[in-house]
Amino acid sequence: MSTVAQVKNYQGSNSFVIKMKDTIQKYGKLTPAQEAAVQRILTAPTEAKQAMTDDMKKIMSYEGKNAFINDIKSKLEKYGNLTDKQIMVTIKAIQKEENKTVVRSMNVKAEGDTIIISRGIGQELKEKYGLKFNPVLIDLTRVLGFSEKAVKFAGKMTVKRGDVCMCCGRTLTDEFSMLTKMGKTCSKHMGVEYITDASQADRFREEYLKKVEEIGEMEFWISKRQIKSWDGKTNVLMKMSKYWFEQK
């Protein structure tokens, strides 16, 4: 059976092979590289046949003219996989391209809203602001601007207490972490001395708040699709932004 016929008859869940069904429907054939990639997937051991990650899907759906991104996309089409480093660098390049044109600037207060950002954005903030950790929870202070696909925020490390670590967003499990709202490892990264007794919780809180102010306000572009969630009036601004771009 030809590779094209195998793809047409494919009933599995591999995202790359499913994508090739669309390619065949559109162009009537596959390139030699695409055929080779399909065969590697179809003949690989069962445990190696994994669905594409969201980042890999984003690379596959790229339609721009950036030579580097298209080169990585062609490798993904050819081999059906990429290294973690290739994915990280390519996603960063795509995000920069999405964010490079600011269509509308603003300076609207967004105090009270907290967003959960992806690991990739957290890594960028870590590098940009010299942190020893990837921030996950950010208390927004301002919305600075929009492009069609991205939003620029200003914000600080969260000071809100919840059921997860204020630094990394992981679930709190032991008595001290539930009191401080932060784990011991994150406390070390923040440069705040961890508690050894429950009576030290207030002291810990005060020192943490000082550290948040020392780090200060951070400005960052985030692709809208990379924001995991947001609450409050910032959500209203996002909806207004979407309407504005649809009408422009």
N, C-alpha and C positions, 0 to 999 in steps of 0.2 A: 504494500500500500504506500502511495506517495506521501510525502510529508504534508502536503496541502490537504490531502484526504484525511490524514490522521488528525490534523488540526480541526477540520470541519466536523469530524466525528467525536472530538474530545469531549468528555463528560466530567472531567476533573475540576479542581478548584485552583490550579496554578494560574496566577494573574497574568503572567507573561504569555502563556499559551492562549488564554482567553483573549488577550489583547491582539494576538496574531489572527484570531478569527475575524476581528474587525478589519485588520489590515487586508486579509484575503477578500472580504466583502467589498472593500473600497478599491483595491488595486487588482484583484484577481489572481495575485501570486505573492510569494515571499522572496526576499533577497536570499542569496546563498548563505549569508551570515545568519539571517533569521532562521532559515531551515536548519542550520547546524546547531543553533541555540535550542531550538525546539527538540531536536533529536537528543541532545545532551540531557534535557529535562525529562523526556519521555523514557529514556533508557537508564536514568540514574536510579540508585536504590531508593526505596520508598521514603526512608527517613530524610533524604536530601531534597525531596520535592516539597519545598516550602513556598507559601504564598508570598508575594512581594510585600514589603513594608509600605507604609504610606509615603515615606520619603522616596522610595524607588518608583512608586506610581507617579509621584510628582515629577521626577526626572523623565520618566517615559512620556508624560503628557506635555513636556516642554516644546513650544513651537517657535521660540525666538531664534535669533541669529548669532548668539554668542558661540564662538568657535570652541571654547573649552567645554562648555556645557554640552554642546552637540557631540563632541568627541567622546565624553563620558557616556552620553546617551547611546551612542553607537556601540560602545563596549558592553553596555547593559543588554542591548538588543542581540549582540553577538554571543555573549557568554551567559546571559540570564542571571547574572549576579554581579555585585561590586563589593569591594572591601569597605569596611566601616569608614576609613579615612576618605575614600573616594566619595562616598555618600555625603559625609559631613561637609567636605569642601564644596561639592557641587550644589548642595542645598543652600549653603551660604552664598554662593555666586548667584543662584536664582533669586534669593531673597534680596540681595543688593540690587539686582536688575529690577525687581518689582518695586523697590522702595526709592529708586533714584530720582523719580520725577514727582515732586510735591505739587499737586494740583491745587490744593487749598490749605492755607495755613490758618491757625487759630490759637488762642490762648485761653482755654476755658477751664475753670476750676473743676476738678473731679474728686475732691476730697470725700472720703467715706467709701469709695469703691476699692475693692481688692480684686486683682486678677491672678490667675494661676498661669504661669508661662511655661513653655516647653523647655526641655533640657538644652536644646540647641541655643535658644535665646539666653538662657541662664548662663551658658558657657561664654557667650559673647560679652555679657555683663561682667562676668568674672575677669575676663582678659582686659576689658576696657577700663574697669575701675580698680584693678589690682586686688580683687578679693581672693580668699582662700577656699571658696566654696561656690557652688552654683545656686544663686537665689532662685526660689520657686514662687513664693508668695510676695506680691508687690502691692503696697497701698498707693494708689494713684493720687497724684497731686494736681496734675494738669493734663489736658489733651492739647497737644501742640500742632497737630496737622493731620491731613489725610492725603493719601493717593487713592487711586481706584481700588488697589488691592492691599493697602497697608495703612497703619495708623501710627502716629508718633506720640508717645507718652512721656511724661515725667513722673517719677514716683520714688518712693523710699521702701526700704525693708519694712515688712509688716510689723505693726505693734499690736495687732489684734490677737486675742487668745482664742484658741479653738481646740479641736481634738487632734490636730496634727502639729508637727514641729514648725515653728515660725520661720525657720531657716530653710529646711530642705523639703518640708511638706510631708514627711513620713509619719506614719501612725505612732503615737506615743504609747509606750507599754509599761514602763516602770513608774514607781511612785514619784521619784524626783523629777523625771521628765514631764509627768503630768502636772506637777506643781509649777515648774519653770516654763512649761510649754516649749521646751527645747531639749534635745538629746545631748549627752555628754560630748560626743564628737563635734557636733555643730557649735557647742559652747566654746570648745577649744579653738575652732576656726574663727569664731567671732572675737576671740580674745577676751572672753568673760569667764572669770573663775567660777567653776561649777560648785553647786552646793554639796555639803556633806551632812546637812541637817535641815529638816523642814523649816526651821525658824529663819533660814537664810534666803528664803524665796523672795522676800521683798527687796533685799539687797541685790539679788540677782537681776530682778526686774529693772531696778534703777540703773544698773550698769549696762544692761542690754539697751535700754532706751538711749543712753549716752552714746553707745556705739552706733546706733542707727543714725543719730544726728551727725556723728563724725563721718560716716560714709556719705551721708547727705543725699541730695536729690540726684537721681540718675535719669538721663534722657536716652530713649531707645526707640528705634523703629521696629515694629512687629508686623509681619504679614498677618492679615486678618485670619487666615486659615490656621495660623500657628498659635493663636490665642485659644487656650482650652476652654476658658469660661470667664465671664465677667458679670458683675451685678450692678444694681443701682442706676443712677442717671447716665453713666457712661454708656450703658446699653442703649439708651434713648438716642444718644449722639451717634452711635454706630448705625442705628436704623435711619436717622436723618441723613447721614453720610451716604448710605446706600441709595436712598431716594434721590439725593442730589445728583449722584453720578448717573443714575438711570435716566434722569431728566435733562442732563446737560447736553 
